Each structure stands twice: as structure tokens, then as C-alpha cells.
Amino acid sequence: MGIIAFIILGAIAGAIAKALLPGDDPGGFIITTIIGIVGALLGGFLAAAIFGGDPLDEFFDISTWLTAIVGAIILLVIYRAVAGRSGRTV
């Protein structure tokens, strides 16, 4: 998959992850895209480690999209936990 397709996949996966987990997140489109791209990489790594396949090989494959979305959701949850913790003062 090309780099432009991977960025598009990341942007859409990040937007879907934010739609599935609504909440007040700092950052806009750029942060969403970064979360989606890194989440897609994380999801691809986890799927390759668990299932032994290469789920991020084709743009229009359902496993590519599911892997990217699940990875973006995992990363969004981690991002919210870290951003929520650092915003508090004791």
C-alpha cells in the first residue's frame, strides 16, 4: 500500500475511532490523522503477531480496515488516559 493510501486510511480510521468513542479530545484533524496512522500500524503489528498474517497489504481489504480501526481505538483510549492524567494538578 502506498504512503498516500496509508495516510488516507489513517485519517478515516482515526475519524471512525473518534466517532465510535465520542468525547472531548484535544486536537483536531491532524491529531485524528496521526492517531489513525499510528493506530493502523499498531493494529497491523498486533494482528501480525497474533494471527501471523499481513493485514495491511491492500487498501480495499476488510481486514486492513478492521485492523486500522481497532488499532486507532486502542491508541485513542491510551491517548485519552495519558492526556487526562497529565491535565490534572494535585
C-alpha positions in Angstrom: 0.0 0.0 0.0 1.4 3.4 -0.9 2.1 6.2 1.6 -0.8 8.4 0.3 -3.3 5.5 0.7 -1.9 4.8 4.2 -2.4 8.4 5.2 -6.0 8.3 3.8 -6.6 5.0 5.6 -5.2 6.5 8.9 -7.4 9.6 8.6 -10.5 7.6 8.0 -9.7 5.1 10.7 -9.0 7.9 13.2 -12.3 9.6 12.4 -14.2 6.3 12.8 -12.4 5.6 16.1 -13.4 9.1 17.3 -17.0 8.5 16.1 -17.2 5.2 18.0 -15.6 6.7 21.2 -17.1 10.2 21.4 -15.6 12.6 23.9 -13.8 15.8 24.4 -10.4 15.3 22.9 -7.7 18.0 22.4 -6.5 18.3 18.9 -8.3 18.4 15.6 -7.9 16.8 12.2 -4.1 16.5 12.4 -4.2 14.7 15.8 -7.0 12.4 14.5 -4.9 11.5 11.4 -1.8 10.8 13.5 -3.9 8.6 15.9 -5.3 6.8 12.9 -2.0 6.2 11.2 -0.1 5.1 14.3 -3.2 3.1 15.3 -3.2 1.3 12.0 0.5 0.5 12.5 -0.2 -0.7 16.0 -3.2 -2.8 14.8 -1.2 -4.3 12.0 1.6 -5.2 14.3 -0.7 -6.8 16.8 -2.6 -8.7 14.1 0.6 -9.9 12.6 1.9 -11.1 16.0 -1.4 -12.8 17.0 -2.6 -14.2 13.6 0.7 -14.4 11.7 -0.7 -12.5 8.6 -0.1 -9.2 6.9 -3.4 -7.4 7.4 -2.2 -4.0 6.0 -1.4 -5.2 2.5 -4.3 -4.0 0.4 -6.3 -0.8 0.7 -9.8 -2.2 -0.1 -9.4 -5.3 2.1 -11.8 -5.6 5.0 -9.0 -6.9 7.3 -7.0 -3.8 6.6 -9.8 -1.5 7.6 -10.8 -3.5 10.7 -7.1 -3.7 11.8 -6.6 0.0 11.3 -9.9 0.9 13.2 -9.2 -1.4 16.1 -5.6 -0.1 16.4 -6.9 3.5 16.3 -9.4 2.8 19.0 -6.7 1.2 21.2 -4.4 4.2 20.6 -7.3 6.7 21.3 -8.0 5.0 24.6 -4.3 5.2 25.6 -4.1 8.8 24.4 -7.2 9.8 26.5 -5.7 8.1 29.5 -2.4 9.8 29.2 -3.8 13.2 28.2 -6.4 13.0 31.0 -3.7 12.2 33.6 -1.3 15.0 32.6 -4.0 17.6 32.6 -4.7 17.2 36.4 -2.8 19.0 39.1 -2.6 17.7 42.6 
